[in-house]
């Protein structure tokens, strides 16, 4: 499986959006687009909720490499 796998790309993009959302760095326009998408996409909605539960259940430890 290469990095060009469409499902992997979509998962990576959603992970990045979750991170930006958590960091409060999404523009109002992007927040609106994401909200509208989540209203219609149960898969992404489930991933976002899973991400939010993971963040709430664990203490974030920064990895500086």
NUVEXVO-784077 format. One line per 4 residues: their letters; for each residue x, y, z of N, C-alpha, C. Coordinates in steps of 0.05 Angstrom, whole numbers, always signed. Example, Ala and Ser with C-alpha at 12.3 -4.5 7.8 and 13.67 -1.06 7.14 Angstrom:
<atoms>
AS> +264/-114/+156/+246/-90/+156/+264/-66/+156 ~ +257/-45/+142/+273/-21/+143/+258/+1/+157
</atoms>
This chain:
<atoms>
XXXX> +17/-24/+0/+0/+0/+0/+18/+25/+0 ~ +14/+42/-20/+30/+66/-22/+17/+89/-9 ~ +32/+111/-7/+20/+135/+5/-1/+149/-13 ~ -3/+139/-37/-23/+151/-55/-51/+138/-53
XXXX> -53/+119/-34/-79/+106/-30/-100/+126/-22 ~ -122/+127/-36/-143/+148/-32/-154/+147/-4 ~ -160/+124/+7/-171/+122/+34/-150/+133/+55 ~ -125/+126/+51/-104/+135/+69/-102/+166/+67
XXXX> -103/+176/+43/-102/+205/+39/-125/+219/+54 ~ -149/+208/+51/-172/+221/+64/-170/+219/+95 ~ -160/+196/+105/-156/+194/+134/-135/+213/+144 ~ -113/+216/+129/-92/+235/+137/-103/+263/+137
XXXX> -118/+271/+116/-130/+297/+115/-149/+303/+138 ~ -165/+283/+145/-183/+287/+167/-168/+289/+194 ~ -147/+273/+197/-130/+275/+221/-118/+303/+223 ~ -109/+314/+201/-97/+341/+202/-119/+362/+208
XXXX> -143/+359/+198/-165/+377/+204/-172/+375/+233 ~ -172/+351/+244/-178/+347/+273/-157/+362/+290 ~ -132/+359/+282/-111/+373/+297/-114/+403/+296 ~ -119/+413/+272/-123/+442/+269/-148/+452/+285
XXXX> -169/+436/+284/-193/+442/+299/-187/+443/+329 ~ -172/+424/+339/-165/+422/+367/-147/+446/+375 ~ -131/+455/+357/-112/+478/+362/-126/+505/+357 ~ -151/+504/+350/-167/+529/+344/-154/+545/+322
XXXX> -145/+531/+301/-132/+545/+279/-148/+543/+253 ~ -173/+533/+254/-189/+532/+230/-201/+560/+226 ~ -202/+568/+201/-215/+593/+195/-246/+590/+198 ~ -260/+611/+202/-289/+609/+204/-302/+595/+180
XXXX> -290/+601/+156/-300/+588/+132/-296/+558/+133 ~ -272/+549/+142/-266/+521/+143/-284/+507/+164 ~ -288/+520/+186/-306/+509/+207/-334/+505/+196 ~ -344/+524/+180/-370/+522/+168/-371/+498/+148
XXXX> -351/+496/+131/-350/+475/+112/-349/+448/+126 ~ -332/+446/+147/-330/+421/+162/-357/+414/+175 ~ -369/+434/+187/-395/+429/+200/-416/+419/+181 ~ -417/+431/+157/-436/+422/+137/-430/+394/+127
XXXX> -404/+388/+124/-396/+361/+115/-404/+340/+136 ~ -399/+347/+161/-404/+328/+183/-434/+322/+185 ~ -451/+341/+178/-480/+337/+179/-488/+315/+159 ~ -472/+311/+138/-480/+292/+117/-462/+267/+116
XXXX> -440/+266/+131/-421/+244/+128/-417/+230/+155 ~ -431/+207/+158/-428/+193/+184/-400/+182/+189 ~ -385/+175/+168/-358/+165/+171/-340/+187/+183 ~ -340/+210/+172/-324/+232/+183/-333/+241/+210
XXXX> -359/+241/+214/-371/+249/+240/-361/+229/+262 ~ -361/+204/+255/-351/+184/+274/-322/+187/+280 ~ -306/+193/+260/-277/+197/+264/-272/+222/+281 ~ -287/+243/+276/-283/+268/+292/-291/+263/+321
XXXX> -313/+249/+326/-321/+243/+353/-301/+225/+367 ~ -290/+206/+352/-270/+188/+363/-245/+204/+371 ~ -237/+222/+354/-214/+239/+359/-219/+256/+384 ~ -243/+267/+387/-249/+284/+410/-249/+268/+436
XXXX> -260/+243/+435/-259/+226/+458/-231/+219/+466 ~ -214/+213/+446/-186/+206/+452/-172/+230/+465 ~ -177/+254/+456/-164/+277/+468/-174/+282/+496 ~ -200/+277/+501/-211/+281/+528/-201/+260/+547
XXXX> -196/+235/+537/-189/+213/+554/-159/+211/+561 ~ -143/+227/+547/-114/+224/+551/-102/+252/+554 ~ -80/+252/+568/-64/+277/+570/-46/+278/+547 ~ -45/+301/+533/-29/+304/+510/+0/+309/+519
XXXX> +18/+294/+508/+47/+297/+512/+59/+305/+486 ~ +72/+327/+486/+84/+337/+461/+109/+320/+455 ~ +113/+313/+430/+136/+299/+421/+153/+317/+404 ~ +175/+326/+415/+193/+345/+401/+215/+330/+386
X> +211/+305/+381/+229/+290/+364/+251/+277/+377
</atoms>
